[in-house]
Amino acid sequence: MFAPMVLLVRNIMGTPKFNKLRGQAIGLHAKTITNFCNRFGISNKERQSLIRKAKDNGQKLGFLA
């Protein structure tokens, strides 16, 4: 779904800059999930499950193209 847009942005930015930006976005997303879990008392095991689910969803939507 988003893969063509992701590939276009990567081609415009260049792979190294794009990968750095993508890594920062993934890190912020994982941090947001961690903060959510800490606030609501969700266990580390479930937190890891949520992070894996986010990665799987990102692949399905084409964000990780």
Backbone bond lengths (Angstrom), bond angles and torsions (degrees), N, CA, C in turn:
res aa  C-N    CA-C-N  psi(-1)  N-CA   C-N-CA  omega(-1)  CA-C   N-CA-C  phi
1 M - - - 1.445 - - 1.531 110.54 -
2 F 1.327 117.69 -52.31 1.457 121.40 -179.21 1.526 112.66 -98.64
3 A 1.326 117.31 -5.01 1.463 121.07 -174.51 1.526 113.05 -54.97
4 P 1.328 120.33 -45.73 1.472 118.22 179.83 1.531 113.05 -59.19
5 M 1.326 116.60 -40.07 1.457 119.90 178.93 1.527 110.75 -67.46
6 V 1.315 116.73 -41.34 1.464 121.18 179.22 1.531 109.46 -62.23
7 L 1.324 117.27 -44.87 1.462 120.96 179.85 1.527 111.44 -64.50
8 L 1.321 117.63 -39.05 1.461 121.40 177.84 1.531 110.36 -62.22
9 V 1.321 116.55 -48.02 1.470 120.67 179.77 1.521 110.08 -61.81
10 R 1.334 117.28 -41.69 1.474 120.32 179.36 1.523 110.46 -62.71
11 N 1.333 117.62 -40.40 1.464 120.51 179.14 1.515 111.81 -67.45
12 I 1.322 117.77 -36.07 1.466 121.75 179.51 1.525 110.60 -71.38
13 M 1.338 116.86 -46.18 1.466 121.61 -176.19 1.520 112.94 -77.38
14 G 1.303 115.92 -29.83 1.459 120.30 -170.60 1.518 108.44 94.54
15 T 1.318 115.16 144.41 1.459 120.22 -174.12 1.528 114.13 -59.84
16 P 1.349 120.16 -46.47 1.479 118.27 -178.42 1.527 113.59 -60.43
17 K 1.338 117.66 -45.45 1.469 120.39 179.76 1.526 110.95 -66.43
18 F 1.330 115.55 -40.14 1.461 120.26 179.38 1.526 110.68 -62.85
19 N 1.332 116.86 -45.78 1.465 120.73 -179.74 1.524 111.59 -62.42
20 K 1.336 116.50 -36.88 1.470 120.15 177.52 1.531 110.15 -65.06
21 L 1.332 116.34 -45.80 1.463 120.66 178.99 1.527 111.17 -63.92
22 R 1.321 116.10 -42.60 1.471 120.46 179.42 1.529 110.47 -62.93
23 G 1.329 117.01 -41.56 1.465 120.82 178.02 1.520 111.97 -61.67
24 Q 1.335 115.90 -40.15 1.470 119.64 177.93 1.531 110.94 -65.61
25 A 1.330 116.47 -40.73 1.468 120.20 179.52 1.527 110.80 -65.43
26 I 1.329 116.55 -42.15 1.467 120.36 178.26 1.519 110.04 -63.42
27 G 1.326 116.89 -41.55 1.459 120.78 178.27 1.523 112.47 -62.20
28 L 1.325 116.65 -42.60 1.474 120.30 177.62 1.520 111.14 -64.40
29 H 1.325 116.38 -38.77 1.457 119.56 179.69 1.523 110.88 -66.17
30 A 1.322 116.82 -43.72 1.469 120.58 177.98 1.530 110.57 -63.06
31 K 1.337 116.60 -38.71 1.468 120.88 178.49 1.527 110.52 -64.53
32 T 1.332 116.73 -39.63 1.461 121.20 178.14 1.524 110.71 -63.51
33 I 1.328 116.13 -42.76 1.467 120.00 177.47 1.523 110.04 -62.52
34 T 1.334 117.11 -43.31 1.467 121.43 179.33 1.524 110.98 -61.56
35 N 1.331 117.05 -45.24 1.472 120.32 178.99 1.528 111.31 -62.06
36 F 1.317 116.71 -41.17 1.461 121.54 177.02 1.527 110.24 -60.02
37 C 1.329 115.87 -47.71 1.474 120.24 -178.64 1.524 111.31 -63.93
38 N 1.322 116.80 -40.77 1.462 119.63 178.70 1.522 111.21 -64.22
39 R 1.310 116.48 -40.25 1.469 120.74 -178.38 1.528 111.94 -65.02
40 F 1.333 116.89 -35.98 1.453 120.40 -175.68 1.529 113.17 -106.03
41 G 1.324 117.33 11.35 1.463 120.89 174.57 1.517 115.00 68.01
42 I 1.313 116.77 32.40 1.468 121.27 178.96 1.527 108.45 -83.74
43 S 1.318 116.32 135.91 1.464 121.42 -175.00 1.531 111.88 -65.84
44 N 1.337 115.37 159.87 1.463 121.06 178.40 1.522 111.44 -61.50
45 K 1.330 116.45 -35.88 1.464 120.25 179.27 1.529 110.34 -62.63
46 E 1.325 116.61 -44.93 1.465 119.81 178.43 1.521 111.48 -69.33
47 R 1.339 116.66 -33.72 1.471 120.69 176.93 1.523 109.90 -60.78
48 Q 1.326 116.40 -46.16 1.466 120.07 178.49 1.523 110.54 -61.60
49 S 1.299 116.28 -37.49 1.469 120.65 177.55 1.530 110.76 -63.25
50 L 1.325 117.03 -41.19 1.461 120.71 178.00 1.527 111.69 -65.15
51 I 1.330 116.28 -40.03 1.465 120.04 178.69 1.525 110.15 -65.37
52 R 1.341 117.69 -41.28 1.467 120.40 176.82 1.527 110.98 -63.52
53 K 1.325 116.39 -39.69 1.463 120.57 178.23 1.526 110.63 -63.60
54 A 1.320 117.27 -40.67 1.463 120.93 177.66 1.527 110.25 -62.11
55 K 1.318 117.21 -41.54 1.472 121.06 178.15 1.525 110.33 -64.01
56 D 1.322 117.18 -45.04 1.470 120.82 178.75 1.535 111.02 -60.93
57 N 1.327 116.76 -43.68 1.463 120.57 178.67 1.525 111.17 -64.20
58 G 1.327 116.97 -39.64 1.460 121.11 177.33 1.520 112.12 -61.10
59 Q 1.328 115.89 -39.64 1.461 119.08 177.70 1.523 110.79 -66.99
60 K 1.319 116.79 -43.26 1.473 120.42 -179.51 1.524 111.74 -63.30
61 L 1.322 116.96 -36.78 1.462 120.58 -178.47 1.528 112.48 -82.39
62 G 1.324 117.08 -12.85 1.457 120.15 178.02 1.505 114.76 94.30
63 F 1.325 118.18 9.30 1.457 120.18 178.48 1.523 112.20 -69.62
64 L 1.309 117.65 -24.68 1.464 121.07 -177.47 1.521 111.96 -100.66
65 A 1.327 116.82 26.32 1.475 121.22 -178.19 1.512 110.70 -67.06
